């Protein structure tokens, strides 16, 4: 059975217990976004390793409730909510790991206990990229609405009474889409993921302030490059265009992201990227 990411600081042995059945994905992944390659069966998940990581994530949630002022001046007791960030270079497997952790937490603590919030929903639209001259640098740090992302993280962290809708990126439309994900009032753990979560720059520092911890998912460059080329092929580019895009855009972005590794709270090292793929 394939191993899940192994933290450099090993998980506590008391957190090893976990669910014993397969965990279905929240929804099918589009090609190139955590999905298994066509014609290749995905190996089973290492449920014990996944459960240990999910328990580590859940441990960020304090047991104490917090008291918040209601609009009428009364106080309302609501569960404390924590946000966990997963950073890493393009193609590292961040979205698939985040979804797997959310599914594992929901399996143990209830369907509304955890929620998923991807940075990719804050890609600037193609129209805005053209306006800014960033069409050929889509996915780079300035091609995201970082202040909008930081504002949503702050709202999610503070507000526990209302449903909060979360945008996503659609790899078929090649555009961000609104309200694909939902943070319910019951969610005590929200897992967000993206390339630049630990970058030391304006906007990203504001986003980082809302995160209880940031974990860095480190994946070999050769593995990431292979997956990134496949992602571009699935998106409609031919082989030459796919390799050119990865070399001219994804690789420079990845080098920038690697510099943020030291600012993360822990590092996860996967042995094989296919370990994250779900069986259909």
C-alpha positions in Angstrom: 0.0 0.0 0.0 1.4 3.4 -1.0 2.6 5.8 1.7 1.1 9.2 2.2 3.2 12.3 2.9 5.7 11.7 5.7 6.2 14.7 7.9 9.7 15.6 8.8 8.5 15.8 12.4 6.7 12.5 12.7 3.1 12.4 13.7 2.3 11.4 17.3 1.6 7.7 17.6 -1.6 8.4 19.5 -3.0 9.9 16.3 -2.6 6.9 14.1 -6.1 5.5 14.4 -8.5 6.4 11.7 -11.3 5.3 9.4 -10.9 1.9 7.8 -13.0 2.3 4.6 -12.3 4.1 1.3 -13.0 7.8 1.5 -14.9 9.1 -1.6 -13.8 12.4 -3.1 -16.1 15.4 -2.6 -16.6 15.4 -6.4 -14.8 13.9 -9.4 -11.6 15.8 -10.1 -11.2 17.3 -13.6 -8.2 16.0 -15.7 -4.9 17.3 -14.5 -6.2 18.4 -11.1 -5.5 15.4 -8.9 -7.1 12.8 -11.1 -5.4 9.5 -12.0 -3.9 9.3 -15.5 -6.2 7.7 -18.1 -5.8 4.0 -18.3 -3.8 3.7 -15.1 -5.4 2.4 -11.9 -4.8 4.4 -8.8 -3.3 2.5 -5.8 -5.3 2.4 -2.6 -4.8 5.1 -0.1 -2.8 4.4 3.0 -5.6 5.1 5.4 -3.6 4.9 8.5 -1.2 7.6 7.3 -4.0 9.7 6.0 -5.9 9.4 9.3 -2.8 10.5 11.2 -2.4 13.6 9.1 -6.2 14.3 9.4 -5.9 13.9 13.2 -3.0 16.3 13.3 -5.1 18.8 11.3 -8.1 18.4 13.6 -5.8 18.9 16.6 -5.6 22.6 15.6 -9.2 23.1 16.5 -9.5 24.1 20.2 -12.2 22.5 22.3 -13.1 25.8 23.9 -16.0 27.7 22.3 -15.7 31.4 21.8 -18.3 34.1 22.6 -19.2 36.5 19.9 -21.4 39.5 20.0 -24.7 39.1 18.1 -26.3 42.0 16.2 -28.8 42.7 19.0 -26.0 43.1 21.5 -26.4 39.6 23.1 -23.6 37.1 23.1 -23.6 33.9 21.1 -21.4 30.9 21.8 -20.1 29.3 18.6 -17.3 26.7 18.1 -13.8 28.1 17.4 -12.8 27.7 13.8 -9.2 27.1 12.6 -7.7 27.4 9.1 -4.9 25.1 7.9 -2.9 26.0 4.8 -1.1 23.6 2.5 1.6 25.3 0.4 3.8 23.9 -2.3 5.1 24.4 -5.8 2.8 23.8 -8.8 2.0 20.2 -9.4 3.0 19.1 -5.8 -0.5 17.6 -5.2 -1.8 20.2 -2.8 -5.5 20.2 -3.9 -5.6 16.4 -3.8 -4.1 16.2 -0.3 -6.4 18.9 1.0 -9.5 17.2 -0.3 -8.3 13.9 1.1 -7.8 15.5 4.5 -11.2 17.2 4.4 -12.8 13.8 3.5 -11.0 12.1 6.4 -12.0 14.7 8.9 -15.6 14.5 7.8 -15.6 10.7 8.0 -14.6 10.9 11.7 -16.2 14.1 12.9 -19.3 14.6 10.7 -20.1 15.9 7.2 -20.1 19.5 8.3 -17.0 19.5 10.4 -14.5 20.5 7.7 -14.5 22.5 4.5 -12.2 23.1 1.5 -11.1 26.6 0.3 -8.7 26.6 -2.7 -6.6 29.6 -3.6 -7.1 28.8 -7.2 -10.6 30.3 -7.0 -8.9 33.7 -6.8 -7.2 33.5 -10.2 -7.8 36.7 -12.0 -10.2 36.3 -14.9 -8.7 36.1 -18.4 -10.1 39.5 -19.1 -8.2 41.0 -16.2 -5.0 39.1 -17.1 -5.2 40.6 -20.6 -5.7 44.1 -19.1 -2.6 43.6 -16.9 -0.5 42.0 -19.5 -0.3 38.8 -17.5 -1.8 36.3 -20.0 1.4 34.4 -20.4 2.0 34.4 -16.6 -1.2 32.9 -15.5 -0.6 31.2 -12.2 2.2 33.5 -11.2 2.0 35.4 -7.9 0.6 38.7 -9.3 -2.1 36.8 -11.3 -4.1 36.2 -8.1 -6.5 38.4 -6.2 -4.5 38.1 -3.0 -6.4 40.8 -1.1 -9.7 39.1 -2.0 -8.3 35.8 -0.8 -7.0 37.3 2.5 -10.3 39.0 3.1 -12.2 35.7 2.6 -9.8 33.9 5.0 -10.4 36.5 7.6 -14.1 36.3 7.2 -14.1 32.5 7.4 -12.0 32.6 10.5 -14.2 35.2 12.3 -17.7 34.4 11.1 -19.4 31.2 12.3 -23.1 31.9 11.9 -23.7 32.0 8.1 -22.9 29.9 5.1 -19.9 31.2 3.2 -19.5 30.5 -0.5 -16.1 29.9 -1.9 -14.9 30.2 -5.5 -12.9 27.7 -7.5 -11.0 27.5 -10.7 -12.5 25.5 -13.6 -9.9 23.8 -15.8 -12.4 23.3 -18.6 -13.5 26.9 -18.7 -10.0 28.1 -17.8 -11.7 30.7 -15.6 -12.5 31.2 -11.9 -16.1 30.3 -11.0 -18.1 31.6 -8.0 -19.6 29.6 -5.2 -18.5 26.1 -6.1 -17.5 25.3 -2.5 -19.3 26.0 0.8 -18.1 26.6 4.3 -21.1 25.7 6.5 -21.5 27.3 10.0 -20.7 23.9 11.5 -17.2 23.7 10.0 -14.5 24.0 12.6 -11.6 23.2 10.4 -11.1 24.8 7.0 -8.3 23.6 4.8 -7.0 25.9 2.1 -4.2 25.3 -0.4 -2.2 27.2 -2.9 1.3 27.9 -4.2 2.0 31.2 -2.4 0.5 30.7 1.1 3.8 31.2 2.9 5.3 33.9 0.6 6.7 36.9 2.4 5.0 39.6 0.4 2.2 42.1 0.8 -1.2 40.5 0.7 0.2 37.0 1.3 1.4 38.0 4.8 -2.2 39.2 5.5 -3.5 35.9 4.3 -1.0 34.0 6.4 -2.2 35.8 9.5 -5.5 34.0 9.3 -3.9 30.5 9.2 -3.3 28.5 12.3 -0.5 26.6 10.5 0.9 26.2 7.0 2.2 22.8 5.9 4.6 22.6 2.9 4.1 19.7 0.5 7.4 18.9 -1.1 7.5 16.9 -4.3 10.4 16.0 -6.6 10.8 18.4 -9.5 10.7 15.7 -12.1 7.4 14.4 -10.7 5.9 17.8 -10.7 7.1 18.6 -14.2 5.5 15.4 -15.5 2.2 16.2 -13.9 2.2 19.8 -15.0 2.8 18.8 -18.7 -0.1 16.3 -18.4 -2.2 19.1 -17.0 -1.5 21.3 -19.9 -2.2 18.4 -22.4 -5.5 17.8 -20.7 -6.2 21.5 -21.0 -5.9 21.5 -24.8 -2.2 22.3 -25.5 -0.1 20.1 -27.7 3.0 18.5 -26.4 5.4 21.3 -27.5 3.1 24.0 -26.2 2.7 22.1 -22.9 6.4 21.8 -22.3 7.0 25.4 -23.2 4.3 26.6 -20.8 5.8 24.5 -18.0 9.3 25.7 -18.7 8.4 29.3 -19.1 5.7 29.7 -16.4 5.3 26.8 -14.0 9.0 26.3 -13.3 9.8 29.9 -12.4 6.7 30.0 -10.2 7.8 26.9 -8.5 11.3 28.3 -7.7 9.6 31.3 -6.1 7.4 29.0 -4.0 10.3 26.9 -2.9 11.8 30.0 -1.2 8.8 30.0 1.2 9.4 26.5 2.5 11.3 27.7 5.5 8.4 29.8 6.7 6.1 26.8 6.9 5.3 25.0 10.2 6.1 21.5 8.8 7.1 19.8 5.6 5.4 16.8 4.1 7.3 14.6 1.7 5.3 12.2 -0.6 7.1 9.2 -2.0 4.8 8.8 -5.1 2.4 11.4 -6.4 0.0 8.7 -7.7 -0.7 7.7 -4.1 -3.2 10.6 -3.9 -5.3 9.4 -6.8 -8.8 8.2 -6.0 -10.3 5.1 -7.4 -13.4 5.9 -9.5 
